[in-house]
Amino acid sequence: MEHRFEKEYGCLVLRMPEELDHHQAEFLKEEADGLILKYPVRSLIFDFSDTRFMDSSGIGVIIGRCKNVRFSGGYVKAVNLNGQLDRIFRLSGLKKIIEVE
């Protein structure tokens, strides 16, 4: 499984996989948490450009990483949501806690 990460000046961009299900979510959580601990992350951006499917495990990944980054005073943003993902964000309440661009 390959996820793409970019780190620059306190900003971590996570390029989300095409399908964010339970198996992908577990790997992504571990990888993201390791990067958040290793580097001084002030902002976390979830890039959903390639994502076509996300289940409740994906919502958990986002909420958990959001808590980790906000604990240290950072902020979280989601970008490039397609129509289906935008609906998931709205119905789950993620739009109320995460900036969506």
C-alpha positions in Angstrom: 0.0 0.0 0.0 1.4 3.3 -1.0 0.2 6.6 0.4 1.7 9.9 -0.6 2.9 12.3 2.0 4.4 15.8 1.6 6.0 17.7 4.4 7.0 21.3 4.2 7.5 24.0 6.8 5.2 22.5 9.5 2.6 21.4 7.0 1.8 17.7 6.3 -0.3 16.9 3.2 -1.8 13.4 3.2 -2.9 12.3 -0.3 -5.7 9.9 0.5 -5.9 6.5 -1.3 -8.6 5.7 -4.0 -10.5 3.5 -1.5 -10.3 4.4 2.2 -11.7 1.3 3.8 -10.8 -0.5 7.1 -7.6 -2.0 5.8 -6.3 1.2 4.3 -7.4 3.2 7.4 -5.3 1.1 9.8 -2.2 1.6 7.7 -2.9 5.3 7.2 -3.4 5.9 10.9 -0.1 4.3 11.8 1.8 6.1 9.1 0.2 9.5 9.8 0.6 9.3 13.5 4.3 8.5 13.1 4.8 11.5 10.8 2.9 13.8 13.2 5.1 12.7 16.1 8.4 12.9 14.1 7.9 16.3 12.5 6.6 19.5 14.0 3.2 19.5 12.2 1.2 22.8 12.6 -1.2 22.1 9.8 -2.6 18.9 8.4 -4.2 18.8 4.9 -6.2 15.7 3.7 -6.1 15.7 -0.1 -9.0 13.6 -1.5 -8.1 14.1 -5.2 -7.9 10.4 -5.9 -10.4 9.1 -3.4 -13.6 7.5 -4.8 -14.8 5.6 -1.8 -14.6 6.1 2.0 -16.4 4.3 4.8 -16.7 5.0 8.5 -13.1 3.9 9.0 -12.0 6.8 7.0 -14.1 9.2 9.1 -12.3 7.7 12.2 -8.9 8.3 10.6 -9.7 12.0 10.0 -11.2 12.6 13.4 -8.3 10.9 15.2 -5.6 12.8 13.3 -7.5 16.0 13.8 -7.4 15.5 17.6 -3.6 14.8 17.4 -2.8 17.9 15.4 -5.2 20.2 17.3 -3.7 19.1 20.7 -0.5 20.8 19.7 -2.3 23.9 18.4 -2.4 23.1 14.7 -5.3 23.0 12.3 -6.8 20.6 9.8 -8.3 21.0 6.3 -9.7 18.7 3.7 -9.4 19.6 0.0 -10.6 18.2 -3.4 -13.7 16.4 -2.2 -15.9 14.9 -4.9 -19.7 15.0 -4.6 -20.0 11.7 -2.7 -17.3 12.6 -0.2 -18.8 16.1 0.3 -22.0 14.4 1.2 -20.3 12.0 3.6 -18.5 15.0 5.3 -21.8 16.9 5.6 -23.9 13.9 6.9 -21.2 12.8 9.4 -20.7 16.3 10.8 -17.0 16.5 9.6 -17.8 19.8 7.9 -18.5 21.3 11.3 -15.1 20.4 12.8 -12.8 20.5 9.7 -12.3 23.3 7.2 -13.3 22.1 3.7 -11.9 23.7 0.6 
